[in-house]
Amino acid sequence: MGDAELHLNVIQKKSGSYQWVKQHSLPMQDWVKHLQEYVTQNNLARTPCHVALGLNKYQLFQIDRPEVEEQEVAQAIQWQVKEQLTSNDEHVFDYYDHPAAIGGKEKVNVVAISRPQVISIIKGISQADLKLSTITIEELATSELLAASDDAVLSLFQEKGGQINLNILKQGKLFFSRRLKGYENLASFSLEEFQMGMGDTLSVEIQRSMDYFESQLRQAPVRHIVVHLNTPIQAQLAELIKELTFMPVSIMDLPLTPNEPSPTVSLASLGAALTDIEINSEAGQ
């Protein structure tokens, strides 16, 4: 669910295996009406639905884990981040534990979403006759697309017209995440333009992230970089990133093959749709 478009991906189990049967985009303006029509036209009533929010629809903070009883953590985190919120709306908060201590302290990642927005999503999904299962965020949704590995992997994922989402994952856990601004128009840049400074800037951001992962999180070095960027010259950019970082770089293989190929894929939407699916057994189908 982005600023301008609502991206849909439909996964269906057929003959014992999962298939990526549909992908489609709807305008966010009057999105409930458009979604109702799509659900009716494609016989999707009462289908379980996972919603992934785009980067601009929530705030994400990392804080020290409150030293309270487990059942009190959800309440305690609110007071630590409220002053950092950029909106005066009432917010809904949730959190997930960071897999590694930093400076000897346990951390949690806190997600803050506007309550009116959450209510709008819940009502809209219900009106479209879908069964809302989860609301997740882009960092976690895209993490669903990579198979768990004992070696650390750095991913560079980008939605159409969005920031680059840099994640570092290990053993299926999200250790590090940051948003890289300034690449929203990447699709319009030629290779030559990218080589005139933007590539160097990106490689510096990658190196800083890997250094933090090793030194502050005390983890073994990243072994591989995976990219899926919004650009028609992705292969050339992957090769350039490889040259600049001295790291193996590959273009991401999507875990399923779509029945209806599309030039652009919403990774957050696809990752959300795969929330309850074991990717390892499905990769490459």
C-alpha positions as CSV (number, residue, x, y, z in Angstrom):
1,M,0.0,0.0,0.0
2,G,1.9,3.0,-1.3
3,D,1.2,6.7,-1.7
4,A,-0.3,6.6,-5.2
5,E,-1.0,2.9,-5.9
6,L,-2.3,-0.2,-4.1
7,H,-0.4,-3.2,-5.3
8,L,-2.1,-6.6,-5.3
9,N,-0.5,-10.1,-5.5
10,V,-2.6,-13.2,-5.2
11,I,-1.0,-16.5,-4.2
12,Q,-3.0,-19.7,-4.5
13,K,-2.3,-23.3,-3.7
14,K,-2.9,-25.7,-6.5
15,S,-2.1,-29.4,-6.7
16,G,0.0,-29.1,-3.6
17,S,2.1,-26.2,-4.6
18,Y,1.8,-22.4,-4.4
19,Q,1.3,-20.4,-7.5
20,W,1.5,-16.7,-8.1
21,V,-1.8,-16.3,-10.0
22,K,-2.3,-12.6,-10.2
23,Q,-0.6,-9.2,-9.8
24,H,-2.3,-5.9,-10.3
25,S,-2.2,-2.2,-9.2
26,L,-5.1,0.0,-8.3
27,P,-5.1,3.8,-7.6
28,M,-5.0,4.8,-4.0
29,Q,-7.7,7.4,-4.6
30,D,-11.0,5.6,-3.9
31,W,-9.0,2.5,-3.2
32,V,-11.8,0.7,-1.4
33,K,-14.2,1.0,-4.3
34,H,-11.5,-0.2,-6.8
35,L,-10.6,-3.1,-4.5
36,Q,-14.3,-4.1,-4.1
37,E,-14.6,-4.3,-7.8
38,Y,-11.4,-6.3,-8.2
39,V,-12.4,-8.8,-5.5
40,T,-15.8,-9.3,-7.2
41,Q,-14.4,-9.6,-10.7
42,N,-11.8,-12.2,-9.6
43,N,-14.0,-14.2,-7.2
44,L,-11.7,-13.5,-4.2
45,A,-14.3,-12.9,-1.5
46,R,-13.3,-14.0,2.0
47,T,-9.7,-14.5,0.9
48,P,-7.1,-14.0,3.7
49,C,-5.3,-10.6,3.1
50,H,-1.9,-9.4,4.3
51,V,-1.3,-5.6,4.0
52,A,2.2,-4.2,3.7
53,L,2.5,-0.5,4.3
54,G,4.9,1.6,2.1
55,L,7.8,3.4,3.7
56,N,5.9,6.7,4.0
57,K,3.0,5.3,5.9
58,Y,4.6,4.6,9.3
59,Q,7.6,5.5,11.4
60,L,10.2,3.1,12.6
61,F,12.4,3.6,15.7
62,Q,15.0,1.5,17.4
63,I,15.2,1.9,21.2
64,D,16.5,0.1,24.3
65,R,14.2,-2.7,25.4
66,P,12.2,-1.4,28.4
67,E,13.2,-3.2,31.6
68,V,9.7,-4.2,32.4
69,E,7.6,-7.4,32.4
70,E,7.0,-8.8,29.0
71,Q,3.3,-8.0,29.1
72,E,4.2,-4.3,29.9
73,V,6.6,-3.8,27.0
74,A,3.9,-2.7,24.5
75,Q,2.8,0.1,26.8
76,A,6.3,1.2,27.9
77,I,7.6,1.7,24.3
78,Q,5.0,4.3,23.5
79,W,6.4,6.8,26.0
80,Q,9.9,6.5,24.6
81,V,8.9,7.4,21.0
82,K,5.9,9.7,21.3
83,E,8.0,12.9,21.3
84,Q,9.7,11.7,18.0
85,L,6.5,11.4,16.1
86,T,6.1,13.7,13.1
87,S,2.3,13.7,13.2
88,N,-0.2,14.9,15.9
89,D,-2.5,12.0,15.1
90,E,-3.2,9.4,17.7
91,H,-1.0,6.4,16.8
92,V,-1.0,2.6,17.1
93,F,2.3,1.0,18.3
94,D,3.8,-2.4,17.9
95,Y,7.3,-3.7,18.1
96,Y,9.6,-6.6,17.2
97,D,12.8,-7.6,19.0
98,H,16.2,-6.9,17.5
99,P,18.1,-10.2,17.1
100,A,21.4,-8.9,18.5
101,A,22.4,-6.7,21.5
102,I,24.0,-3.4,20.7
103,G,26.6,-2.1,23.2
104,G,25.5,-4.8,25.6
105,K,21.8,-3.7,25.5
106,E,18.9,-5.5,24.1
107,K,17.0,-3.4,21.5
108,V,13.5,-3.4,20.1
109,N,12.2,-1.9,16.8
110,V,9.1,0.2,17.3
111,V,6.5,0.8,14.6
112,A,4.2,3.7,14.9
113,I,1.2,4.0,12.5
114,S,-1.5,6.6,12.6
115,R,-4.6,5.2,14.2
116,P,-7.0,6.8,11.6
117,Q,-5.0,5.1,8.9
118,V,-5.2,1.7,10.7
119,I,-9.0,2.1,11.1
120,S,-9.3,3.1,7.4
121,I,-7.4,-0.1,6.4
122,I,-9.4,-2.4,8.6
123,K,-12.7,-1.0,7.4
124,G,-11.6,-0.9,3.7
125,I,-10.5,-4.5,3.7
126,S,-13.7,-5.6,5.4
127,Q,-15.8,-3.6,2.9
128,A,-14.0,-5.3,0.1
129,D,-15.0,-8.7,1.6
130,L,-11.5,-9.8,2.3
131,K,-10.3,-11.3,5.6
132,L,-7.6,-9.1,7.1
133,S,-4.8,-11.3,8.6
134,T,-1.9,-8.9,9.3
135,I,-0.7,-5.4,8.7
136,T,3.1,-5.4,8.2
137,I,5.8,-2.9,7.1
138,E,8.0,-2.9,4.0
139,E,11.2,-3.9,5.8
140,L,9.6,-7.0,7.2
141,A,7.5,-7.9,4.1
142,T,10.5,-7.8,1.8
143,S,12.5,-9.9,4.2
144,E,10.0,-12.7,3.4
145,L,11.5,-12.9,-0.1
146,L,14.9,-14.2,0.8
147,A,15.5,-17.7,2.0
148,A,17.2,-18.1,5.4
149,S,21.0,-18.3,5.2
150,D,23.7,-18.8,7.8
151,D,25.7,-16.2,5.9
152,A,24.7,-12.5,6.2
153,V,23.0,-11.1,3.0
154,L,22.6,-7.4,2.2
155,S,19.5,-6.6,0.1
156,L,18.8,-3.4,-1.9
157,F,15.1,-3.4,-2.7
158,Q,13.1,-0.5,-4.2
159,E,9.4,0.0,-4.9
160,K,8.5,2.1,-8.0
161,G,9.4,5.7,-7.3
162,G,10.4,5.0,-3.8
163,Q,13.5,5.1,-1.6
164,I,15.9,2.2,-1.6
165,N,15.3,-0.2,1.3
166,L,18.6,-1.6,2.6
167,N,18.3,-4.7,4.8
168,I,20.9,-7.1,6.2
169,L,19.5,-10.5,7.1
170,K,21.0,-13.6,8.6
171,Q,19.3,-16.9,9.4
172,G,16.0,-15.3,8.3
173,K,16.3,-12.5,10.9
174,L,16.4,-8.8,10.1
175,F,19.5,-7.4,11.8
176,F,19.8,-4.1,10.1
177,S,17.6,-1.8,8.0
178,R,17.8,1.7,6.7
179,R,16.2,3.8,4.0
180,L,18.4,5.5,1.3
181,K,16.9,8.7,0.0
182,G,17.8,10.4,-3.2
183,Y,17.2,7.4,-5.5
184,E,13.4,7.9,-6.1
185,N,14.1,8.8,-9.8
186,L,16.5,5.9,-10.3
187,A,14.5,4.6,-13.2
188,S,15.2,7.7,-15.2
189,F,18.9,7.6,-14.9
190,S,21.3,6.1,-17.5
191,L,24.3,4.0,-16.6
192,E,26.5,7.0,-17.4
193,E,24.6,9.3,-15.1
194,F,24.8,6.6,-12.3
195,Q,28.5,6.4,-12.8
196,M,29.0,10.1,-12.3
197,G,28.7,10.0,-8.5
198,M,25.5,8.3,-7.6
199,G,27.1,4.8,-7.8
200,D,29.9,6.0,-5.5
201,T,27.5,7.4,-3.0
202,L,25.5,4.2,-2.9
203,S,28.6,2.1,-2.4
204,V,29.6,4.3,0.5
205,E,26.2,3.7,2.1
206,I,26.5,0.0,1.6
207,Q,30.0,-0.1,3.1
208,R,28.9,2.0,6.1
209,S,26.0,-0.4,6.7
210,M,28.3,-3.5,6.5
211,D,30.8,-1.9,8.8
212,Y,28.1,-1.2,11.4
213,F,26.8,-4.7,11.1
214,E,30.3,-6.1,11.8
215,S,31.6,-3.7,14.5
216,Q,28.5,-2.7,16.4
217,L,26.4,-5.9,16.1
218,R,29.6,-8.0,16.3
219,Q,28.5,-10.2,13.4
220,A,30.6,-12.0,10.7
221,P,30.9,-10.0,7.5
222,V,28.2,-9.8,4.8
223,R,28.9,-12.4,2.1
224,H,26.6,-11.4,-0.6
225,I,24.5,-8.5,-2.0
226,V,21.1,-9.0,-3.6
227,V,19.4,-6.2,-5.6
228,H,16.0,-5.6,-7.0
229,L,15.8,-2.0,-8.1
230,N,13.4,0.1,-10.0
231,T,15.4,0.6,-13.2
232,P,15.6,-0.9,-16.7
233,I,19.4,-1.2,-16.4
234,Q,19.4,-3.4,-13.3
235,A,22.0,-5.9,-14.6
236,Q,24.4,-3.1,-15.4
237,L,23.9,-1.5,-12.0
238,A,24.4,-4.8,-10.3
239,E,27.7,-5.2,-12.1
240,L,28.7,-1.6,-11.2
241,I,27.8,-2.2,-7.5
242,K,30.0,-5.3,-7.6
243,E,32.9,-3.3,-8.9
244,L,32.5,-0.6,-6.4
245,T,32.0,-2.8,-3.3
246,F,34.2,-5.8,-4.2
247,M,31.3,-8.0,-3.2
248,P,29.4,-10.7,-5.1
249,V,26.2,-9.1,-6.3
250,S,23.2,-10.8,-7.9
251,I,19.7,-9.7,-9.1
252,M,17.1,-11.3,-6.9
253,D,15.3,-14.4,-8.1
254,L,11.7,-14.0,-7.2
255,P,10.5,-17.0,-5.1
256,L,7.6,-17.7,-7.4
257,T,7.1,-17.3,-11.2
258,P,4.0,-15.1,-12.0
259,N,1.3,-16.5,-14.2
260,E,0.9,-12.9,-15.5
261,P,4.3,-11.4,-16.1
262,S,4.6,-7.7,-15.3
263,P,7.5,-5.3,-16.0
264,T,7.2,-4.0,-12.4
265,V,6.6,-6.0,-9.2
266,S,5.8,-4.7,-5.8
267,L,8.2,-6.6,-3.5
268,A,6.4,-5.5,-0.4
269,S,3.1,-6.7,-1.6
270,L,4.5,-10.0,-2.8
271,G,6.4,-10.5,0.5
272,A,3.2,-9.8,2.5
273,A,1.3,-12.4,0.3
274,L,4.1,-14.9,1.2
275,T,3.9,-14.3,4.9
276,D,2.6,-17.8,5.8
277,I,4.4,-19.7,3.0
278,E,7.7,-21.5,3.3
279,I,9.8,-19.9,0.6
280,N,12.6,-22.5,0.7
281,S,10.4,-25.2,-0.7
282,E,8.8,-23.0,-3.3
283,A,11.8,-21.1,-4.6
284,G,12.2,-21.5,-8.3
285,Q,8.7,-22.8,-9.1
